[in-house]
Amino acid sequence: MFSLFYGLWKYMFSQIEFHVLILGIDKAGKTTLLEKLKSVYSNLEGLPPDRIIPTVGLNIGRVEVSNTKLVFWDLGGQPGLRSIWEKYYEETHALVFVIDASCPARFEDSKSALEKVLRHEDMQGAPLLILANKQDLAEAVSAEELARYLDLKKLDERVYMFEAVSAYDGMGIKESVEWLVEVMGRSKRTEMLRVRAGAMGPSSA
């Protein structure tokens, strides 16, 4: 009997689907990142950078990493579109916030937008990955420099990491995704969402 329940539990756990929200202000490179993710982890060829247009609404990318299903939600970062971000917070397992590391003049806008996201109660406990994007450009600052620029408060209250990446050439992409898979697998946020999903299942109808 134990082995039956264990097998069922293992099957249910192995089928979990993680929802990862990709945010950032406009022109940070979020959609380019999503297309690179798809090309790295699936048989789908991502769009070339010169054919990518700014996100208006939502782009979705699905990949599988180490038997883990990841669904990436890429939302538009223009000021007029940021109001829709919070509609996705409740079901989010982790947040990826993308910043154009080659444009310090826009760091303050990124910081303000990120802090607003982190203050929202529906994002409580969600692991945070901050990507210093566009490392293929000579003027891009490092992940460490970006962390000093942002000087975010209270990050020690959640699991987080800064990572230097290039959505153009793929630098840092695999390291970032591997970190996400690891932290989401043991996150209290994941456990909370799993319990809530079970409570809302057919048996509770």
ZIDA-V54849 format. One record per residue. PSI is psi in radians with two decimals (NA if undefined). OMEGA is omega in degrees with one decimal (999 if undefined). D_LAST is the distance of its C-alpha to the last C-alpha in Angstrom with 2 decimals. Layout:
PSI|OMEGA|D_LAST + PSI|OMEGA|D_LAST
//
This chain:
-0.75|179.0|27.08 + -0.80|-178.1|27.36 + -0.57|178.2|28.35 + -0.84|-179.9|25.35 + -0.65|178.3|22.90 + -0.74|178.8|25.19 + -0.70|178.4|25.29 + -0.78|178.5|21.52 + -0.77|-179.3|21.39 + -0.69|179.3|24.35 + -0.80|-178.8|22.87 + -0.74|-179.8|19.67 + -0.70|-177.4|21.95 + -0.35|-178.7|24.43 + 0.04|-178.4|21.95 + 2.48|-179.1|21.08 + 2.08|-179.0|21.98 + 2.33|176.5|23.80 + 2.09|-177.3|23.95 + 2.13|-178.3|27.44 + 2.20|177.6|28.49 + 1.98|-178.9|32.15 + 2.96|179.0|33.77 + 2.79|178.0|37.35 + 2.89|-175.4|39.68 + 2.58|178.2|41.08 + 0.31|177.5|43.60 + -0.36|179.7|42.45 + 0.39|-176.8|41.86 + -0.82|-176.7|38.07 + -0.64|174.9|37.89 + -0.69|177.1|40.92 + -0.79|-179.4|39.18 + -0.75|179.3|36.10 + -0.65|177.4|38.41 + -0.69|176.9|40.33 + -0.80|-178.7|37.21 + -0.68|-178.9|36.32 + -0.52|-179.6|39.89 + -0.69|-170.4|40.09 + 0.01|178.7|36.89 + 3.06|178.6|36.36 + -0.04|-179.5|38.58 + 2.33|177.2|38.11 + 2.10|179.8|41.17 + 2.79|177.6|40.43 + 2.48|174.5|42.18 + 2.59|-176.2|45.64 + -0.60|-177.2|46.00 + -0.09|178.5|48.30 + 0.06|-178.1|45.66 + 2.26|178.7|42.86 + 2.78|179.7|42.26 + 2.47|-179.6|40.54 + 2.26|172.2|36.76 + 1.73|-175.2|35.61 + -2.06|-171.6|31.85 + 2.32|167.9|30.14 + 2.47|-178.8|31.38 + 2.36|174.8|29.19 + 2.33|179.8|30.61 + 2.24|177.5|29.03 + 2.86|176.1|31.04 + 2.23|-177.8|30.81 + 2.08|179.0|32.82 + 0.86|179.7|33.38 + 0.32|177.6|30.31 + 2.24|180.0|28.24 + 2.22|179.0|26.54 + 2.29|174.2|27.34 + 2.05|-179.6|26.27 + 2.24|175.6|28.77 + 1.99|178.8|28.21 + 2.00|-177.8|31.64 + 2.57|179.3|31.74 + 2.48|-175.8|34.88 + 0.09|176.9|37.05 + 2.59|-177.2|39.16 + -0.69|-178.3|39.16 + -0.23|-178.5|37.59 + -0.19|-174.2|34.62 + -0.33|-179.7|33.78 + -0.34|-179.6|31.64 + -0.20|-177.3|28.87 + -0.81|-172.3|28.82 + -0.28|177.8|26.47 + -0.30|-177.4|23.66 + -0.11|-174.3|23.43 + -0.76|-170.0|23.89 + -0.57|-176.8|20.38 + 0.15|-174.9|19.62 + 2.23|176.3|23.21 + -0.56|-178.9|24.26 + 2.73|-179.7|27.96 + 2.29|170.0|30.38 + 2.09|179.0|33.54 + 2.09|-173.7|36.00 + 2.32|-179.9|38.96 + 2.38|175.7|42.33 + 1.77|-175.6|45.53 + -0.13|-179.4|47.83 + 0.02|-174.8|50.87 + 1.36|-179.2|50.53 + -0.44|-178.7|50.99 + -0.33|-177.7|51.39 + 0.09|-179.6|47.65 + -0.67|-177.3|46.54 + -0.67|176.8|46.22 + -0.73|178.0|43.83 + -0.78|-179.9|41.73 + -0.79|-179.8|41.82 + -0.78|-179.7|40.76 + -0.74|-179.5|37.82 + -0.77|-179.4|36.66 + -0.63|178.0|37.03 + -0.72|178.0|34.86 + -0.82|-175.3|32.06 + -0.44|179.1|32.42 + -0.31|-176.0|32.36 + 2.33|-176.1|28.92 + -0.49|-179.3|26.37 + -0.11|177.7|23.75 + 0.19|-178.2|26.35 + 2.21|175.2|26.90 + 0.01|-179.7|27.86 + 2.18|175.6|27.72 + 2.54|-174.4|30.73 + 2.22|174.7|33.39 + 2.01|179.2|35.85 + 2.10|-176.5|38.66 + 2.11|172.8|40.70 + 1.56|-171.3|44.34 + 2.94|177.5|44.54 + 0.67|177.4|47.64 + -0.17|175.4|49.59 + -0.20|178.6|51.56 + 2.39|-174.7|53.40 + -0.54|-175.3|56.37 + -0.02|-178.4|55.55 + 2.39|175.8|52.04 + 2.81|179.9|51.73 + 2.96|176.9|50.35 + -0.67|179.7|46.97 + -0.74|178.1|48.87 + -0.69|179.0|50.70 + -0.72|178.6|47.53 + -0.68|178.8|45.97 + -0.70|178.1|49.09 + -0.83|-174.7|49.00 + -0.69|178.7|45.43 + 0.89|-177.7|45.93 + 2.46|-179.0|42.24 + 2.66|172.9|41.52 + 0.34|176.8|38.97 + -0.33|179.2|38.14 + -0.10|179.0|38.79 + -0.04|178.0|35.45 + 2.82|176.5|33.52 + 2.23|-178.5|34.23 + 2.84|175.2|36.35 + 2.50|168.9|39.14 + 2.38|179.8|41.70 + 2.35|175.8|42.71 + 2.19|-177.1|45.51 + 2.89|169.1|44.54 + 1.93|177.2|45.83 + -0.28|-179.4|43.38 + -0.86|-176.3|46.52 + -0.03|174.8|47.82 + 0.01|179.7|44.83 + 2.26|174.4|46.35 + -0.05|-175.6|43.86 + -0.90|-177.5|40.83 + -0.71|178.9|40.21 + -0.70|-179.6|40.86 + -0.80|-178.3|38.33 + -0.70|178.4|35.55 + -0.68|177.1|36.36 + -0.77|178.9|36.13 + -0.83|-178.8|32.71 + -0.75|-178.8|31.35 + -0.87|-174.3|32.87 + -0.59|178.5|31.68 + -0.58|-179.1|28.10 + -0.46|-178.2|27.87 + 0.25|-176.3|28.73 + 2.45|173.1|27.45 + -0.52|177.0|25.50 + -0.77|178.9|23.87 + -0.77|179.3|22.54 + -0.72|-180.0|21.25 + -0.76|179.7|19.51 + -0.62|179.0|17.81 + -0.78|179.1|16.89 + -0.74|-179.5|15.33 + -0.68|178.3|13.39 + -0.65|178.4|12.20 + -0.66|179.7|11.14 + -0.42|-178.5|9.26 + 0.15|-177.4|7.35 + -3.09|-176.7|7.00 + -0.62|-175.1|5.27 + -0.37|-179.0|5.56 + -0.05|-176.6|3.81 + NA|999|0.00
//
